[in-house]
Amino acid sequence: MISADELRRRTRDLLAAHPPASTDRLEFLRARFDAGLAWVHYPEGLGGLGAPRSLQAVVDAELEAAGAPDNDPRRIGIGLGMAAPTILKYGTEEQKRRFLRPLWVGEEVWCQLFSEPGAGSDLAALGTRAVREGDHWVVNGQKVWTSSAHVARWAILIARTDPDVPKHRGITYFVCDMTDPGVEVRPLRQITGEAEFNEVFLTDVRIPDARRLGEVGDGWKVAQTTLNNERVAIGGMRLPREGGMIGPVSKTWRERPELRTHDLHQRLLKLWVEAEVSRLTAERLRQQLVAGQPGPEGAGMKLAFARLNQEISGLEVELLGEEGLLYDDWTMRRPELVDFTGREAGYRYLRSKGNSIEGGTTEVLLNIVAERVLGLPAEPRTDKDVAWKDLAR
């Protein structure tokens, strides 16, 4: 098994051959991928070296100290956190080699075509249809709440391929080219004034069978890999102490003593401790991932992330008083990514409301934690053995 010292040596060889100060950013990232230093736990030839996931920190520390560029992970988070692990587990060798390198270096942005107007919390009820015609599938339907669809080249897509079986069994998983004819992206303006989300209409979109992930009808099983990784990516992101939402409100507290009250002080202390506990728990969860695929524990982390963000942003608005309502840009914008900490308190307060919806609603995640983590009895489900086409809508 490769050692930490060997990884340091390989990283220094990369830096010597491609000095960050004089090497084009994209060229450096490609060289890093080809050297197996992108995600060291991935297989050789796919950006990794088959090393333990925990050793990624060794590589990252060497590169950071040398001032090497990163791949802007927030911009390509859907590709890194959701598409890549799914492709790695279910993709063919050809699919892995085609998609993983441009995904990791950021040449190609990804989005997720899962939720629909009538299938959000009950995702398995989705109605987007894919009908096979020879070596292609013809897809028709509508998806909603699609982050980054306006800048994405590729999408992970689930569609119904068999309406005659129960809803969880008639779904197939595809990779959709967002530049194909029949793909239409429309902005959804949010309470913040921007349009980070989109709705996507698919009209007679032809997807080659070669871009199917997993077997026909196994799409729900494949999607579980995506969803489990999504929750870890949202709730288990690596943060420094006072990283995330707790940082700006703590900074304001220290710099603006005239705003302080006893009640707000007690609430801030409580939330600071909870944020630190959540940060350390997320670190432990990432360490557990070294031994295998993410499980339902990610749902608990995502629950904590949403609740904390909403409570902290609410406290910040109260602390600032009238200033907390100020918001400098209500114009229609189409951002590539969400910037929680680089904007005003009013923006954070409004945008955090979406945290309990995106990546799985709070109500659904509570059920997942209850049933799959705590082992409580499942809720009665009367539609498990009913064909999708016979379900009431």
N, C-alpha and C positions, 0 to 999 in steps of 0.2 A: 504494500500500500504506500502511496506517495506521502512523504513527510512534509512538515511545515518548512524545514530548511530547504528542501528541494523546491518547494513552491516559491520561496524567497529568491532562490537562485534563478529560477525561470522568469520571475517577474523582473529581476534586475537585468537579465539578458534582453528581455523585451524593451526595457527602458533604454538600454545601451544601443540597441539596433534602431529604435524609433524614439529619439529624444522628444518629449512632449513639447518643448519650447519651439522646435523647428519642424515638427511633423504635423501635417494636416489632421484635424480632429477625426474625420471619418476614416482616414487611412490608419490612424493609431488604433481606433476601436476595432477595425477589421483585423489588424495584426494581433490585437489582444484576443479576439475571438479565436483566430486560427491557432494561437499558442495554447488554447485550452484554459485561459484565465478569465473568461467571461463569467461563467458559473461553473466552478470547479467540480461540482458533483454531477454534472451532466457527462455523458459518454465522450470519449475521445472522438474528435472529428466534428462534434456538435457544440463546440465552445467550452468543453470541459475536459477533465482528466480522470473521471471516475473516482475522485477524491471525496472524503467526507465533507458534507455541506459546511460544517463548522470551520473548515480551513479557508473558506472564502474571505473571512476577516483578515487573514494573513496577507492575502493578495491586495485587498482593498487598502490596508494600512500602508503598504509599500507604495502603491500608486498615488495615494493621497499625499504622502510625504514628498513625492516627486513632482507634484502639481499636474498629474496626468488628468486629462478630461474624462468625465463619466459619460454615460449614454443618456443622460437626462431622464432618469427613471420615472419621474412623475408624468412626463409627457407621453411615455409609451407604457404606462402602467397596466393597461388592459392586455397588451401583448405579453408583457413580462409575467404578470401575475396570474393570468387566466388562459390565454391562448397557448403559450409555450408549454406549460406542464401538461396540457391536454394533448397537444401534438406529440410531445415526447412519449406519452403513455399509449396513445391509440394510433398515431400516424404511421404511415409506411415509411421506409427508409428514404424513398424519394421525397415524400412530403417533409420529413424532418430536414433534409438537406436543402430543400427549396426555401422553406419558410423561416427556420430558426436564426440564421445568420443576419439577414436584413431586418428581422424583428428585433434582435438584441442590439444591433448597432444603431437602430432608430431610423433606418432608411424607409421602412414601411410601418405606418401606424395601423393599429387594429381597433375594432369596435366589437360590440356584442349584440347580436340580434336574437334576443330571447323573449323579453316581455312583450305582451300584446294588449290592446285595449280591453279585451275580455279574458286575459290570462296573465295576470301579474302575480299575485300571491299564490294563486292556483296555476302555476306555470304549466303543469302537465295537461291542462285543458286547452292548450294553444290550438289555433285553427289554421295557421299558415300551411298550405298544402304543397307538397312536392310530388309530382307524378313522373314516373320514369318513362322516357322515350329513348330507347336504344342505349347509347352510352352517356346520355345526359338526363338530368332531372329538370323539369319545368316547375318553377316555384312561383306561387301567387299568394299574397297576403300582406299584412301590415304589422310592423313592429313599432314599439314606442319606448320612450325614455332611454334612447341610445346615445350615450356619451361619445363624443368625438367622431360621430358618423360623418360630419362635414369635412373632416380632414383625413379620414381613414382610407387606406387602400384595400384592406381585407377585413372580413367580419367572420366571427364564429356564429353559426346559424343553426337553430333547431327547427325542424318542420315536420308536419304530420305526413307520413307516407302510407299509413294503413288506418283508415277510419273504422274498420270493422272489428278492431280489438280494443280492449280497455285502454284508457288514455295514456298510461305510462308505457305501454308496450308498442305503440304504433308510431314512434318518433325516431327520426334519423338525424344525425349530426353532420353538418357540411361546413366547408370553407367557401365563403361567397366573395367574389371580386366586386368591390363597391363601384368600380368603373364600368361594369357591364351594362348593356342596354336593359332598361326596365327597372333599374334601381333609382329611386327618387328620394332625396333627403329633404325634409322640411324642418325648419327650426321650431322649437317649442320655447317660447319666452317664459322665463321663470319669475318668481317674486322678486329676485334680485335685479331684474331688468335685463339680464343677459340671456343668451340662448346657448347654453353649454350642452343641453339635451336636444334630441331630435326625434321625429317620427320618420320611419322609413317605409316606403311603399314598394312592394315587389310585384312587378307585372310581367308575367311570362319570362322570368329570368332563367336562363339556361345555365345550369351548373354541371360540369363534367362529373361523371361518377368517380373519376380519379381524385376529386376533391372532397370525397366523403371520408369522415373520420369514424372508424369503427364499423361494425356490421349494420346492415339495414335493420331497422327496428330496435337497435340498441342505443338510440340517441339519449334516452333518459339516463342510462348508466354512464355514458360518456359525459353527459352534462353535469353529473354529480362531481366529477373531478374538477370541472371548471368552477362550479359553485363553491365547493369547499375551499379551493385555492383563492377564490374571490374574497371570501369572508376573512381568510387569514391576511390577504393583501390589504384589506380595508382596516381591519381591527388590530392586526399584528404588525404594523409597519415599525421599522426600527427608528427610535427617537432618542435624542439626548435628554438629560434631565431638563425639565421645563421646556421640552419640545412640544410642538402642537399648540392647541388652543390655550393651554395654561400659561404659556410663555408671555404673550402680550398683556394679559390681565395682571400677571405678577410684576411685569416691568412697570405698568401704570401705577400699581400700588406703591412701589418703591419710590417712583419719581414724583408722585402727586399726593403728598401727605394730606393736603387739604380736603381730599375726597373721602378719606377714611372714616368709617363708623365702626362701632363695636360689632354690630350685627354682620356687616359685610366682612369684617375681619374673620369672624368665626366661620362663616361660609367659605371664604377663600381658603382658610387652613384645611377645612374638611375636603374641599375639591382638590387642593394641591396634593394631599396625601393619597386620595383616590386616583389621581392622574399618575402619581409615581407607582402605586401598586399596579395599575393597569399596564404601565410601561414595562415593569419588571416581569409581570405575568406574560406579556407578549414576547419578551426575550426568552422566557422558559419555553413557551410554545414553539418558537423558532428552533430551539435546541432539540425539542422532541421530534421536529420534522426531519432531523438528521436520520432518524431510524425508519422513516417511512413517509407515506402520503398523509396529507392533512385530513383530520377527521372532523366530527361534529363539534369539537372544542372550539374551532374557529368561530362558530355561531355565537358562543358566549363572549368571545373577545369583541366581535362586531357589535353585540348588544351594549357592552360597556362603552365602546367608542362612541356610539350614537348618543347615549344618555349623558355621558360626560361632556361632549361637545355642546349639547344643548343647554346643560346647566351652567357650564363655564361661560358661554357666550351671553346667557341671560344675566349672570352676575356682572359681566363686564359692562353691559349696557346700563345696569342700575348704578354701578360705580361711577360711570361718566356722566350720568344724568342727561341733561339736554344734549350734551356733546355726543352721547352714545347713539342718538337718532340721526346724526349727520352721516351722509353717504354721498360721496363726490361724483358718482357716475351711474345715472339711471338709464343711460342710453342703451340701445340694443347692440350688444356685443356678441361676438362668436368666439369665445376663448377656446384654446386647445386644451387647457387644463384648469383645474380649480386651484385658486390661490387663497387659502384660508388665512394665513398669517401676514400676507403682504397687503391686506386691504383694511378698511375701517371696521370698527366694532359693529356698526349697523349691518355691514355686509356679512360678517361672521354670524351674527344673530340670525339673519334671514336664511343664509345658505345652510346652516347647520340643521334646519328643519328637515331637509332632505336626507340627512344621515340615517334616520329611522325608517326610510323607505328603500333607498338604493342598496343593492347587495343583499336583498331579503328584508321584508318588513319585520318590525319588532315582533308582531304577533306570530308570524311564521317561525322566526328564530326561537321564540320562547317554546313553541311546540317541539322544535328540534332538540333543544337542550333538555326539555322534560322527558322526551321519549328515548333519545339516543345517548344522552349523557347520564341522566338520573335514573333511567330505566322505568319511568312511570308508565302506566297503561296508556295505549294510544287512544286518541279520540275515535269514536265510531265513524267509519267511512262507508257510505252506502253505495258508492260508485266504483269500487275497486274492480268488480267483475262485470261492469256494464260497458258495452262497446261505445267508443267515443261518439259515433254517429247517433246513438240513442240517448245521449245525455241531454238534459233540459238546459236551454240557453235563454 
